Amino acid sequence: MDFFTLASSSSGNCAFAKSGDTAILIDAGISAAKIEQTLAVQGERPDRIAAILLTHEHTDHIAGAARLAARYGIPVYASPKTWSALSFADDLPPSLKREFTYDMRLGEFSFEFCKTSHDAVQPLGLVLQAEGKRLGYVTDTGVVTRGMLYSLHDLDALVLEANHDRQMLMQGPYAPFLKRRVAGLSGHLANSQAAELVVHLLQERLCPVMLAHLSETNNTPEAAYQTVALALQRLTAQPEEWLTVAPAHTPSCCWTL
């Protein structure tokens, strides 16, 4: 399984995974043109994408989905409630509108979904399974849910939100109501929350971790990395071998699992 992010921040999120002849996108929160350009740089083609999977309906996860799907005839998958909230739902032909199922398979991939805690109608995280490998992908959650703990086990790689540094958020320019939203139970994971979850999930077996969905206002890659790396020192003397941060607007490193 190959995996990389095309973009990852509070302004736009999109990730690519491929196993065998099956390639998928997780979210499409940047423009269709940017997705096309980034895939080309990575040696991939949008006309070979088998599906776009949407974790929830917020703009930073769906901005390019409708145009890309229509242009290349790519099916778009989302939960039933998410479809009811998608702004472009009526613009796609029925043949491109698909719903997640619990036993869902796409080519080489099978999927396991877990509930997250976010101010969207039915936000989800997921575990991708292919070639005997498991990759967990969770962003946009204010707390660690029971479903996350149930699903994120025996992982070979983990992509996890580390959205904000609490001190930067509270001292930053956001209005008070927005600070409460971000830090709330249905908001986003702080660096410290991500660090504790990483240690909990990896205590039995280490795996590569990519920190994602960083706020460009209330976080820095250095702050997120240092917070999680410090926590990882409980498990390994060399956290740098296991930890990376997804760039906001450019592709991440490509994992081959």
TANORJO-V214785 format. One record per residue. N is the residue number from 0. PHI is phi in whole degrees, -180 to 180 (999 if undefined). OMEGA is omega in whole degrees, -180 to 180 (* if undefined). D_FIRST is the distance of its C-alpha to the first C-alpha in Angstrom with 2 decimals. Layout:
BEGIN
n={N N}
phi={PHI PHI}
omega={OMEGA OMEGA}
d_first={D_FIRST D_FIRST}
END
This chain:
BEGIN
n={0 1 2 3 4 5 6 7 8 9 10 11 12 13 14 15 16 17 18 19 20 21 22 23 24 25 26 27 28 29 30 31 32 33 34 35 36 37 38 39 40 41 42 43 44 45 46 47 48 49 50 51 52 53 54 55 56 57 58 59 60 61 62 63 64 65 66 67 68 69 70 71 72 73 74 75 76 77 78 79 80 81 82 83 84 85 86 87 88 89 90 91 92 93 94 95 96 97 98 99 100 101 102 103 104 105 106 107 108 109 110 111 112 113 114 115 116 117 118 119 120 121 122 123 124 125 126 127 128 129 130 131 132 133 134 135 136 137 138 139 140 141 142 143 144 145 146 147 148 149 150 151 152 153 154 155 156 157 158 159 160 161 162 163 164 165 166 167 168 169 170 171 172 173 174 175 176 177 178 179 180 181 182 183 184 185 186 187 188 189 190 191 192 193 194 195 196 197 198 199 200 201 202 203 204 205 206 207 208 209 210 211 212 213 214 215 216 217 218 219 220 221 222 223 224 225 226 227 228 229 230 231 232 233 234 235 236 237 238 239 240 241 242 243 244 245 246 247 248 249 250 251 252 253 254 255 256}
phi={999 -105 -149 -155 -95 -88 -160 -158 -170 -72 -103 177 -136 -161 -134 -124 -138 -143 -139 61 -94 -104 -122 -137 -111 -103 65 -149 -92 -124 -65 -60 -63 -66 -63 -59 -63 -70 -60 -62 -60 -87 79 -117 -126 -66 -74 -105 -76 -85 -167 -113 -103 -105 -77 -170 -95 -70 -57 -72 -123 -130 -52 -104 -65 -64 -66 -65 -62 -67 -68 -117 65 -92 -63 -111 -110 -158 -72 -56 -69 -64 -58 -67 -106 -74 -66 -101 -57 -80 -91 -89 -65 -54 -66 -102 -101 -128 -111 -62 -129 -69 -109 -69 -134 -136 57 -78 -97 -122 -135 -126 -110 -137 -74 -112 -117 -146 -84 -129 -72 -156 -72 -137 -105 -152 -118 -91 -126 -163 54 76 -114 -126 -119 -91 -137 -139 -133 58 -149 -81 -140 -83 -87 -61 -63 -63 -64 -70 -88 -87 -127 50 -85 -100 -166 -138 -109 -137 -63 -135 -76 -147 -91 -58 -67 -62 -62 -69 -96 -87 -83 -64 -64 -54 -65 -74 -62 -64 -63 -62 -86 -80 -65 -113 -108 -138 -73 -78 -54 -65 -67 -61 -61 -66 -68 -58 -63 -63 -75 -102 -68 -87 -155 -72 -150 -62 -127 -117 -82 -135 56 -72 -71 -84 -101 -114 -159 -138 -56 -66 -65 -63 -60 -64 -64 -74 -62 -62 -67 -66 -63 -68 -108 -151 -80 -130 -62 -64 -76 -116 -121 -145 -123 -72 -66 -70 -127 -130 -66 -80 -60 -100 -84 -120 -99}
omega={174 -179 168 173 174 178 -178 178 177 -180 178 -175 177 180 -176 174 -180 173 -176 180 -176 178 -179 169 169 -175 179 -172 171 -175 177 179 179 177 179 -178 -177 176 180 178 -178 179 -180 -177 -180 -179 176 177 -177 -176 169 180 -178 -179 176 -166 -178 -171 -178 176 -174 -167 -177 -171 -175 -178 180 180 -179 -176 -174 180 -177 175 178 -179 176 177 -179 -179 177 177 -179 -178 -177 -176 -177 -173 -177 -177 -180 174 -179 -178 -179 -178 -178 178 174 171 -175 180 -171 175 173 -178 -178 -172 162 -170 171 -176 177 179 170 -178 -174 -178 173 -171 -179 -176 -175 162 -178 171 175 179 178 177 179 -179 180 178 177 -178 -178 170 173 175 -179 180 173 -176 176 179 177 -180 180 -173 -171 180 177 -176 171 175 -178 170 -171 176 166 -164 -172 167 -173 -179 177 179 -175 180 -174 -171 -177 174 -177 -178 -179 175 179 179 -177 -176 -174 -177 179 -178 -175 179 171 177 -178 177 178 -179 -179 179 178 180 180 -175 -173 -175 178 -177 179 173 178 180 175 178 -169 175 177 172 177 178 -171 -179 169 176 -180 -179 179 -179 -176 -180 -178 179 179 178 -179 178 173 -175 -176 177 -177 -179 -179 178 -173 -167 173 180 178 177 -177 -168 180 -177 174 167 178 174 167 -175 *}
d_first={0.00 3.81 6.63 10.36 13.65 16.23 19.06 19.78 23.38 26.20 26.80 23.49 19.89 16.90 13.14 10.42 6.94 5.65 4.64 7.63 10.51 9.78 9.68 11.25 13.28 14.22 17.90 19.74 22.42 23.27 25.12 23.78 25.06 23.21 19.89 20.76 21.82 18.85 16.36 18.75 18.81 15.04 15.44 14.21 16.67 17.67 19.05 15.68 14.60 14.84 15.79 16.83 16.75 19.68 20.12 23.86 26.54 27.36 27.66 25.24 22.45 23.85 25.90 24.19 22.83 25.92 26.55 23.05 22.95 26.44 25.96 23.06 23.60 20.41 20.79 20.91 20.19 22.10 24.18 27.70 29.50 27.28 28.15 31.78 31.48 29.50 31.88 30.57 30.32 33.44 32.45 29.49 30.37 29.90 27.48 24.88 25.48 23.39 23.46 20.93 21.62 21.05 19.49 17.44 14.82 13.43 12.34 9.27 9.26 12.03 13.47 15.99 18.32 20.77 23.88 24.39 27.86 28.43 31.23 29.51 30.33 27.25 24.54 21.30 18.33 15.28 12.65 9.40 8.66 6.45 6.77 9.18 7.44 9.14 9.02 12.58 13.92 17.72 20.25 23.82 25.49 28.85 28.53 26.17 26.51 26.84 23.98 21.67 22.89 22.49 18.86 17.40 17.64 15.77 12.98 10.42 10.56 13.15 14.18 17.90 20.96 23.65 25.94 29.31 31.64 34.39 37.21 36.06 35.78 39.24 40.88 39.16 40.40 39.06 41.79 42.44 41.11 37.79 37.54 38.16 35.48 32.76 33.82 34.54 32.99 31.36 30.39 27.74 26.71 28.65 27.33 29.25 27.79 24.21 25.29 26.80 23.85 21.46 24.01 24.42 20.78 20.09 23.44 22.28 19.09 17.94 14.47 13.59 15.29 15.48 18.82 19.03 21.75 24.43 27.87 29.38 32.81 32.51 29.97 28.87 25.68 27.94 29.35 26.07 24.65 27.94 28.33 25.01 25.26 28.76 27.69 24.89 27.67 28.71 25.70 25.19 27.46 24.71 22.94 22.08 19.46 17.50 18.46 17.97 19.28 17.87 20.51 22.62 22.78 20.47 16.75 15.27 13.64 10.08 7.87 5.62 5.16}
END
